[in-house]
Each structure stands twice: as C-alpha cells, then as structure tokens.
Amino acid sequence: MQAPITEQLERVFANKGDSQYGFEAVTQLEHALQAATLAEAEASTPELIAAALLHDIGHLLHDLPDDATVRGIDDRHEVLGQRFLESYFGSAVTEPVKLHVDAKRFLCATDSSYESQLSEPSRQSMKLQGGIMTPAEVEAFSAFTHHQEAVRLRRWDDLAKVVDLKTPPLTHFLEIIAAEVPISEVSE
C-alpha cells in the first residue's frame, strides 16, 4: 500500500523542492508555498489552496533538465501533475492544476495588460505552451467547469516569485489537505 498522499508530497518537496523554479529567483518549494499562501489569504476553498500548493508538482516529477524551456522543451508539467494528483483528489484540485498553463494563454488573450506583467521566463514558456489563445480556444477554455479557479490560480502563480517572502511551512498546508480536502487513497 502506498504512503498517504500527504507523506508522498512531503517527500517530493524534500527531494526536489529546493531546485530553482525555472529561471526565477525562488525555489520550487518557495513558489508553491507563496501560491498557497496567496490562495489562503483570499479565503479560498481548501481544494483551491491545495491546487495552488500543488500546481507545479509536475516539475518535480519529471527528469528533464532544469533548462528544458531554454532547450525548447515543454515539460507538460500541468498534465503530469494532474495525472499524478487525480489518483488522490477530485476535480476541484486537479482541474485548476491541469488548466493553469492554459489560463496564462487565456489571460493574454482576454486582458490587454496581462502579458506585459509576465516575467521573461513565463513569456518564454508560453511560446512553447501554444502562445496566446485564439478566440476559439478562449471559448473552449471558458467552458471548463473549473476555468475560473484556474485563472485565480494563474494570478497567484504569477505573484509567487518573491525572494525571501515569509510563508507558513509546508506542514501547514499539508495539514489543511489532510483535514479538509477529500482524499481517495489508492493501493498498489
């Protein structure tokens, strides 16, 4: 039987959380904690707080080099993360994770000031991820049940890059997940 998901997540962050978050000035763990802190500050649901914490878990699950984007490789971390998480969580967690990359493309298409606010690494990765959405893609994205949550998550994602920002520790958010987010543990 697998360890509970909270223990697995703790291990993943312990093993790879100190790696650099792309070419930003924070680590993967700092980025995750900042996004979850922003979600919690907005009194989000426990599921959306979990999604904010785990939105980039796919970066910690693959073995691609840290400079994959510079090499022209889209790591599809949103899909990898969603596939990993769907064994444990419902769509209120997994769909915002899966859609947060497309939410960036959506915001570039629907908010004229959004793209100029993106960091250079985010602009570069967006090119690999499909670029600005077409009107048809905007319409399709808007039809997803959790698209609004994905847009909220995307905005926290963009803000979660502050050097030395104080946040609650990982255990704080894992306790929220364990106590308040419906989890369906799987066995091997």
C-alpha positions in Angstrom: 0.0 0.0 0.0 1.3 3.5 -0.8 2.0 6.1 1.8 -0.7 8.7 2.4 -0.6 11.4 -0.3 0.5 14.0 2.3 3.6 11.9 3.1 4.3 11.4 -0.6 4.0 15.2 -1.2 6.3 15.9 1.8 8.9 13.5 0.3 8.6 15.0 -3.2 9.2 18.6 -1.8 12.0 17.3 0.4 13.7 15.7 -2.5 13.3 18.3 -5.2 11.7 21.4 -3.7 15.0 23.2 -3.2 15.5 23.2 -7.0 15.3 26.5 -8.8 11.8 27.5 -10.1 12.7 27.8 -13.8 14.8 30.9 -14.1 13.0 32.8 -11.4 14.7 33.9 -8.1 12.8 31.4 -5.9 12.9 27.6 -5.4 10.1 25.3 -6.3 9.0 25.0 -2.7 9.1 28.7 -2.1 7.0 29.2 -5.2 4.5 26.6 -4.1 4.2 28.0 -0.5 3.8 31.5 -1.8 1.0 30.5 -4.2 -0.8 28.6 -1.4 -0.4 31.5 1.0 -2.0 33.8 -1.6 -4.9 31.4 -2.0 -5.4 31.1 1.7 -5.2 34.9 2.1 -8.2 35.2 -0.3 -10.2 32.7 1.8 -10.2 30.1 -1.0 -11.6 26.7 -0.6 -9.3 24.0 0.8 -9.3 22.4 -2.6 -8.1 25.5 -4.3 -5.5 26.1 -1.6 -4.3 22.5 -2.4 -4.3 23.2 -6.1 -2.2 26.4 -5.5 0.3 24.5 -3.5 0.5 21.6 -6.0 0.0 23.4 -9.3 3.7 22.8 -10.4 4.2 19.4 -8.8 4.7 18.1 -12.3 8.0 20.0 -12.4 9.1 17.8 -9.5 8.0 14.5 -11.0 9.9 14.5 -14.3 13.6 14.0 -15.0 14.1 16.7 -17.6 16.9 19.2 -17.2 16.2 22.5 -15.3 16.8 24.4 -18.5 14.3 22.4 -20.6 12.5 25.6 -21.6 15.7 27.1 -22.9 16.2 24.0 -24.9 12.8 24.4 -26.5 11.2 21.6 -24.5 7.7 22.0 -23.0 7.7 19.6 -20.0 3.9 19.5 -19.9 4.1 19.7 -16.1 0.5 20.6 -15.9 -0.6 17.3 -17.4 2.0 15.3 -15.4 0.8 16.9 -12.2 -2.8 16.4 -12.9 -2.3 12.8 -13.8 -0.4 12.2 -10.5 -2.9 14.1 -8.4 -6.1 12.6 -9.9 -5.4 9.3 -8.1 -6.0 11.1 -4.8 -8.0 14.3 -5.4 -11.2 15.3 -7.2 -11.6 17.8 -10.0 -11.7 20.8 -7.7 -7.9 20.2 -7.1 -6.8 18.5 -10.3 -8.6 20.7 -12.9 -7.1 24.0 -11.8 -3.7 22.3 -11.9 -4.3 21.0 -15.4 -5.6 24.3 -16.6 -3.2 26.8 -15.0 -0.9 26.9 -18.1 -3.9 27.5 -20.4 -5.1 30.1 -18.0 -1.9 32.1 -18.8 -2.7 31.8 -22.5 -6.3 32.8 -21.8 -5.4 35.9 -19.8 -3.0 37.0 -22.5 -5.9 36.8 -25.0 -8.5 38.5 -22.7 -6.6 41.0 -20.6 -4.7 43.6 -22.6 -2.3 44.4 -19.7 -1.6 40.8 -18.6 1.2 39.8 -20.9 3.3 42.8 -20.1 3.2 41.7 -16.4 4.6 38.3 -17.1 8.2 37.6 -16.2 10.5 36.8 -19.1 10.7 33.1 -18.2 6.9 33.0 -18.2 6.8 34.6 -21.6 9.3 32.2 -23.0 7.5 29.1 -21.6 4.2 30.5 -23.0 5.6 30.3 -26.5 6.3 26.6 -26.0 2.8 26.1 -24.5 0.9 27.3 -27.5 1.1 31.1 -27.3 -1.8 33.5 -26.9 -5.2 31.7 -27.3 -7.3 32.2 -30.3 -10.9 33.2 -29.9 -12.0 29.6 -30.4 -9.6 28.4 -27.7 -10.8 31.2 -25.4 -14.4 29.9 -25.9 -13.3 26.3 -25.3 -11.4 27.2 -22.2 -14.3 29.2 -20.8 -16.5 26.1 -21.0 -14.4 24.1 -18.5 -16.1 23.8 -15.1 -13.0 25.0 -13.1 -11.7 27.6 -15.5 -12.4 30.5 -13.1 -10.4 28.7 -10.4 -7.6 28.1 -12.9 -7.5 31.9 -13.7 -7.3 32.7 -9.9 -4.5 30.1 -9.5 -2.7 31.6 -12.5 -2.7 35.0 -11.0 -1.2 33.6 -7.7 1.3 31.7 -9.8 2.5 34.9 -11.3 2.8 36.6 -8.0 4.5 33.7 -6.2 8.1 34.7 -7.1 9.1 37.0 -4.2 12.6 36.4 -2.8 12.6 35.7 1.0 8.9 36.1 1.4 7.7 34.6 4.7 5.0 32.0 4.4 3.6 29.2 6.6 5.7 26.0 6.3 4.7 23.1 4.1 3.3 21.2 7.1 0.6 23.9 7.5 -0.7 23.3 4.0 -0.4 19.5 4.3 -2.5 19.7 7.4 -5.2 21.6 5.5 -5.1 18.9 2.8 -5.3 16.1 5.3 -8.1 17.6 7.4 -10.2 19.4 4.8 -9.6 18.1 1.2 -11.4 14.9 0.3 -8.7 12.3 -0.5 -9.2 8.9 -2.0 -6.1 6.9 -1.3 -5.2 4.2 -3.7 -3.4 0.9 -3.0 -0.8 -0.8 -5.2 
